[in-house]
Amino acid sequence: MALLMRIGGKLLSDSSEPCFQWLRTQHMANEIPIKAKPTETPIWKTVCSVIEPVIASTKVTIGNGQLVQFWRDHWTAAGRFNLIYPTLASYATNINCTVSSQHTNGTWTIDLHPVLSSRAQTELQSLMDILLEQHIQQNVPDKRTLLLGSTDITTSANYNLLTYHGILWQPATLIWNKAIPNTCRIFLWLAFRDRLNTNANRVLKKWDSNPHCMTCPAIETSNHIILRCKLAGEVWKKLNLYETAVRSSNIQDFVESILDTLPEHQKPGWPACFAACSHGLWKARNQLIFKLTETSVAYILHRIRESLQLWVHRLKPSLREHLNTWADKLS
């Protein structure tokens, strides 16, 4: 997300890189869309998805106004016009219009639907008073900086913004554990957010018509596969964690409950153990769904142990015993 926001920041700045110039030519003539059309390319849809958070997290020193949204951007001392004048903004013919598109031949001409309400007329008069103090400079590019700290829009700055004052998505520290490989980290990220292609999600996407688990009479979600399915129950019983798994409302609740009750010497290895177990259960589920092959509990436990024994080499020697302790429990 931080990297994508940096790309969005470059798109909304005076970057001379050919790819950004091409995107502006194709998609940003007199407007800065925050939502791509269904018919547009996947690349533009991805870039377009971060334009709104970039606008929300930045302010602009106005130049020519070509890369600044008139209504949503913070480009005057008064603030964002869509928030200050919400009634008037609802009359805008194009809420995504640029500042430059509303300034013609040295005059402000705000594109609005006709027959304004009395409230909108009052807001328009106030808006025009503010605009009289604004000066568009045709030969000067707009300067966009982060709202907090007046820094350039870098990947690092965006990451600090997304984790401002330590407010970070809670499972992130568990997922980005050094022992866990990237492929498994991505799996965990999707699992915690219930974005895996479970049968329930496949039905929502209209890829299938059956949302149920193939081994249990339950809707197949990420929480079901990892916590409550028959195979999951056998894995957690092996680790003496079955009761906690059944009681937990979701995956995050389960992982945090275990961390709260574990002895201190077992806590460092728990995130990697959970990752190996949940990923092993997901692979077994895929074998059943796509190859109609049932995987035995013994084989699942064997593969989980193998994963932990392989991952242990990603750690410093002094930390390896934490993972080995959990691997031994699965023997």
C-alpha positions as CSV (number, residue, x, y, z in Angstrom):
1,M,0.0,0.0,0.0
2,A,2.8,2.4,0.9
3,L,4.5,1.7,-2.4
4,L,1.3,2.2,-4.4
5,M,0.7,5.5,-2.6
6,R,4.2,6.6,-3.7
7,I,3.2,5.8,-7.3
8,G,0.0,7.7,-6.8
9,G,1.9,10.6,-5.4
10,K,4.2,10.7,-8.5
11,L,1.1,10.6,-10.8
12,L,-0.3,13.7,-9.0
13,S,3.0,15.5,-9.1
14,D,5.0,17.0,-11.9
15,S,6.9,13.8,-12.6
16,S,8.3,13.7,-16.1
17,E,8.6,9.9,-16.3
18,P,7.0,8.7,-19.5
19,C,4.7,6.2,-17.9
20,F,3.1,8.9,-15.6
21,Q,2.8,11.4,-18.5
22,W,1.0,8.7,-20.6
23,L,-1.4,7.9,-17.7
24,R,-2.2,11.6,-17.3
25,T,-2.8,12.0,-21.0
26,Q,-5.1,8.9,-21.2
27,H,-7.1,9.3,-17.9
28,M,-6.7,12.8,-16.4
29,A,-7.9,15.4,-18.9
30,N,-9.5,18.1,-16.7
31,E,-10.3,15.6,-13.9
32,I,-8.6,13.3,-11.4
33,P,-10.8,10.2,-11.1
34,I,-10.8,8.3,-7.8
35,K,-12.5,5.2,-9.3
36,A,-11.7,3.5,-12.5
37,K,-14.4,2.5,-15.0
38,P,-15.0,-1.3,-15.3
39,T,-13.8,-1.3,-18.9
40,E,-10.4,0.2,-18.0
41,T,-7.1,-1.7,-17.7
42,P,-6.0,-3.5,-14.5
43,I,-3.0,-1.3,-14.3
44,W,-5.1,1.9,-14.2
45,K,-7.6,0.3,-11.8
46,T,-4.7,-0.4,-9.4
47,V,-3.2,3.1,-9.7
48,C,-6.6,4.7,-9.5
49,S,-7.4,2.9,-6.2
50,V,-4.7,4.9,-4.3
51,I,-5.6,8.3,-5.7
52,E,-8.2,9.0,-3.0
53,P,-5.9,8.1,0.0
54,V,-3.1,10.1,-1.6
55,I,-5.4,13.2,-1.9
56,A,-6.6,12.6,1.7
57,S,-3.1,12.5,3.2
58,T,-1.6,15.4,1.3
59,K,-1.8,19.1,0.8
60,V,-0.9,21.2,-2.2
61,T,0.9,24.5,-2.9
62,I,-1.0,25.6,-5.9
63,G,0.8,26.3,-9.2
64,N,-1.0,25.7,-12.5
65,G,-3.7,23.5,-10.8
66,Q,-3.6,20.8,-13.5
67,L,-2.9,17.9,-11.0
68,V,-5.1,19.1,-8.1
69,Q,-8.7,18.2,-7.5
70,F,-10.8,21.3,-7.0
71,W,-13.2,19.9,-4.4
72,R,-11.3,17.2,-2.5
73,D,-7.7,18.5,-2.4
74,H,-6.3,20.6,0.4
75,W,-5.0,23.5,-1.7
76,T,-6.2,26.6,0.2
77,A,-5.7,27.6,3.8
78,A,-9.5,27.2,4.3
79,G,-9.3,23.4,3.7
80,R,-11.1,21.0,1.5
81,F,-14.1,22.5,-0.3
82,N,-16.1,19.3,-0.3
83,L,-16.0,19.4,3.5
84,I,-16.5,23.1,4.0
85,Y,-19.2,23.4,1.4
86,P,-20.9,20.0,1.2
87,T,-24.2,21.3,-0.2
88,L,-22.5,23.3,-2.9
89,A,-20.3,20.3,-3.7
90,S,-23.4,18.2,-4.3
91,Y,-24.2,20.5,-7.2
92,A,-20.9,20.1,-8.9
93,T,-21.2,18.7,-12.5
94,N,-17.9,16.8,-11.9
95,I,-16.8,16.3,-8.3
96,N,-13.4,15.1,-9.7
97,C,-12.6,18.2,-11.7
98,T,-9.2,19.8,-11.5
99,V,-8.5,23.3,-10.2
100,S,-7.3,24.4,-13.7
101,S,-10.5,23.4,-15.3
102,Q,-12.4,25.8,-13.1
103,H,-10.2,28.8,-13.9
104,T,-10.5,30.2,-17.4
105,N,-8.8,33.3,-18.8
106,G,-8.0,34.6,-15.3
107,T,-11.6,34.1,-14.0
108,W,-13.1,31.4,-11.7
109,T,-16.0,29.6,-13.4
110,I,-17.3,26.9,-11.2
111,D,-19.2,24.2,-13.1
112,L,-22.4,23.6,-11.2
113,H,-25.9,22.2,-12.0
114,P,-28.5,25.0,-12.4
115,V,-31.1,26.1,-9.8
116,L,-29.0,26.2,-6.6
117,S,-30.7,26.0,-3.3
118,S,-30.5,29.0,-0.9
119,R,-27.9,27.1,1.2
120,A,-25.8,26.3,-1.9
121,Q,-26.0,30.0,-3.0
122,T,-24.7,31.1,0.3
123,E,-21.9,28.6,0.2
124,L,-21.0,29.7,-3.4
125,Q,-20.6,33.3,-2.3
126,S,-18.3,32.3,0.5
127,L,-16.3,30.0,-1.9
128,M,-15.9,32.9,-4.4
129,D,-14.5,35.1,-1.6
130,I,-11.8,32.5,-0.9
131,L,-11.0,32.0,-4.6
132,L,-10.5,35.7,-5.1
133,E,-7.3,35.3,-3.0
134,Q,-6.0,32.4,-5.0
135,H,-3.6,32.9,-7.9
136,I,-3.1,30.3,-10.6
137,Q,0.4,30.4,-12.1
138,Q,0.4,28.7,-15.5
139,N,4.1,28.0,-15.7
140,V,4.6,26.8,-12.2
141,P,3.9,23.1,-11.3
142,D,1.8,22.2,-8.3
143,K,3.8,21.1,-5.2
144,R,2.2,18.2,-3.3
145,T,3.5,17.2,0.2
146,L,2.3,15.0,3.0
147,L,-0.3,16.7,5.3
148,L,1.7,15.7,8.4
149,G,5.3,16.8,8.4
150,S,5.5,18.6,5.0
151,T,7.7,15.8,3.6
152,D,7.9,14.4,0.1
153,I,5.6,11.5,-0.8
154,T,8.1,8.6,-0.4
155,T,7.4,4.9,0.4
156,S,8.9,5.3,3.8
157,A,6.9,8.4,4.6
158,N,3.7,6.7,3.5
159,Y,4.5,3.6,5.6
160,N,5.1,5.9,8.6
161,L,1.7,7.5,7.9
162,L,-0.1,4.2,7.6
163,T,1.4,3.2,11.0
164,Y,1.1,6.6,12.6
165,H,2.0,6.7,16.3
166,G,2.3,2.9,16.3
167,I,-1.3,2.4,15.2
168,L,-0.8,-0.7,13.1
169,W,-3.1,-3.5,12.0
170,Q,-2.8,-5.9,15.0
171,P,-1.9,-9.1,13.2
172,A,0.8,-7.4,11.2
173,T,3.6,-8.1,13.7
174,L,2.6,-11.8,13.7
175,I,2.6,-12.1,9.9
176,W,5.9,-10.3,9.3
177,N,7.8,-12.8,11.5
178,K,11.3,-13.4,10.2
179,A,10.8,-17.2,10.2
180,I,7.8,-17.1,7.9
181,P,8.5,-17.2,4.1
182,N,6.8,-14.6,1.9
183,T,4.4,-17.0,0.3
184,C,3.1,-17.9,3.7
185,R,2.9,-14.3,4.8
186,I,0.7,-13.4,1.9
187,F,-1.5,-16.4,2.7
188,L,-1.8,-15.3,6.3
189,W,-2.6,-11.7,5.3
190,L,-5.5,-13.0,3.2
191,A,-6.6,-15.4,5.9
192,F,-6.8,-12.8,8.6
193,R,-8.9,-10.6,6.3
194,D,-11.0,-13.5,5.1
195,R,-9.9,-12.9,1.5
196,L,-8.9,-16.5,0.7
197,N,-10.8,-18.2,-2.1
198,T,-12.9,-20.3,0.3
199,N,-16.1,-21.8,-0.9
200,A,-18.1,-19.0,0.8
201,N,-16.0,-16.3,-1.1
202,R,-16.2,-18.3,-4.3
203,V,-20.0,-18.1,-4.1
204,L,-19.8,-14.3,-3.5
205,K,-17.7,-14.0,-6.6
206,K,-20.2,-16.2,-8.5
207,W,-17.5,-18.8,-9.2
208,D,-19.4,-21.5,-7.5
209,S,-22.9,-22.2,-6.1
210,N,-21.9,-24.3,-3.0
211,P,-20.6,-22.4,0.0
212,H,-20.2,-25.4,2.3
213,C,-17.2,-27.3,3.5
214,M,-16.6,-30.7,1.8
215,T,-16.0,-32.4,5.2
216,C,-18.2,-30.6,7.6
217,P,-21.9,-29.3,7.5
218,A,-20.7,-25.7,7.8
219,I,-20.1,-22.7,5.6
220,E,-16.5,-22.7,4.5
221,T,-14.8,-19.5,5.6
222,S,-11.1,-18.9,6.6
223,N,-12.1,-19.2,10.2
224,H,-13.8,-22.5,9.7
225,I,-10.9,-24.0,7.7
226,I,-8.2,-23.0,10.3
227,L,-10.1,-23.3,13.5
228,R,-13.2,-25.5,13.4
229,C,-12.9,-28.0,10.5
230,K,-12.4,-31.6,11.3
231,L,-8.8,-31.6,10.2
232,A,-8.1,-28.4,12.1
233,G,-9.5,-29.9,15.2
234,E,-7.0,-32.8,15.0
235,V,-4.0,-30.5,14.5
236,W,-5.0,-28.2,17.4
237,K,-5.6,-31.3,19.6
238,K,-2.0,-32.4,19.0
239,L,-0.9,-29.0,20.4
240,N,-3.4,-29.0,23.2
241,L,-5.0,-25.9,21.8
242,Y,-8.3,-27.4,20.6
243,E,-10.6,-25.9,23.3
244,T,-9.2,-22.4,22.6
245,A,-9.7,-22.8,18.8
246,V,-13.3,-23.8,19.3
247,R,-14.0,-20.9,21.7
248,S,-12.3,-18.3,19.5
249,S,-14.5,-16.0,17.4
250,N,-12.0,-15.7,14.6
251,I,-8.4,-16.4,13.7
252,Q,-7.0,-13.2,15.3
253,D,-8.8,-13.9,18.5
254,F,-7.3,-17.4,18.6
255,V,-3.7,-16.3,17.9
256,E,-3.9,-13.6,20.5
257,S,-5.6,-15.8,23.1
258,I,-2.8,-18.3,22.8
259,L,-0.1,-15.6,23.1
260,D,-1.8,-14.4,26.3
261,T,-1.7,-17.8,28.0
262,L,1.6,-19.3,26.8
263,P,4.7,-19.5,29.0
264,E,7.2,-16.8,28.0
265,H,9.7,-19.3,26.5
266,Q,7.1,-20.6,24.0
267,K,5.8,-17.3,22.8
268,P,8.5,-16.4,20.2
269,G,7.9,-19.6,18.2
270,W,4.1,-19.4,18.2
271,P,3.5,-17.1,15.2
272,A,5.6,-19.4,12.9
273,C,3.9,-22.5,14.3
274,F,0.5,-21.0,13.7
275,A,1.6,-20.0,10.1
276,A,2.8,-23.6,9.3
277,C,-0.3,-25.2,10.8
278,S,-2.8,-22.9,9.0
279,H,-0.9,-23.1,5.7
280,G,-0.8,-26.9,6.0
281,L,-4.6,-27.0,6.6
282,W,-5.2,-24.8,3.6
283,K,-3.1,-27.0,1.3
284,A,-5.0,-30.1,2.5
285,R,-8.2,-28.3,1.8
286,N,-7.1,-27.4,-1.7
287,Q,-6.1,-31.1,-2.4
288,L,-9.7,-32.1,-1.5
289,I,-11.4,-29.3,-3.5
290,F,-9.3,-29.4,-6.7
291,K,-7.9,-33.0,-6.8
292,L,-10.6,-34.8,-4.7
293,T,-7.8,-36.3,-2.6
294,E,-8.2,-36.6,1.1
295,T,-5.1,-35.9,3.2
296,S,-4.6,-37.8,6.4
297,V,-4.0,-36.0,9.7
298,A,-0.6,-37.8,10.1
299,Y,0.5,-36.5,6.7
300,I,-0.6,-32.9,7.5
301,L,1.3,-33.0,10.8
302,H,4.4,-34.4,9.0
303,R,4.3,-31.6,6.4
304,I,3.9,-29.0,9.2
305,R,6.9,-30.3,11.0
306,E,8.9,-30.3,7.8
307,S,8.0,-26.6,7.2
308,L,9.1,-25.7,10.7
309,Q,12.3,-27.6,10.3
310,L,13.0,-25.8,7.1
311,W,12.0,-22.3,8.4
312,V,14.3,-22.7,11.4
313,H,17.3,-21.9,9.2
314,R,15.8,-18.5,8.5
315,L,16.5,-17.5,12.1
316,K,19.7,-16.8,14.1
317,P,21.0,-19.9,15.9
318,S,20.1,-18.4,19.2
319,L,16.4,-18.2,18.2
320,R,16.1,-21.6,16.5
321,E,15.2,-23.5,19.7
322,H,11.8,-21.6,19.9
323,L,10.7,-23.2,16.6
324,N,12.2,-26.6,17.4
325,T,10.1,-26.7,20.6
326,W,6.9,-26.4,18.6
327,A,8.1,-28.9,15.9
328,D,8.7,-31.4,18.6
329,K,5.2,-31.1,19.9
330,L,3.9,-32.2,16.5
331,S,5.9,-35.5,16.6
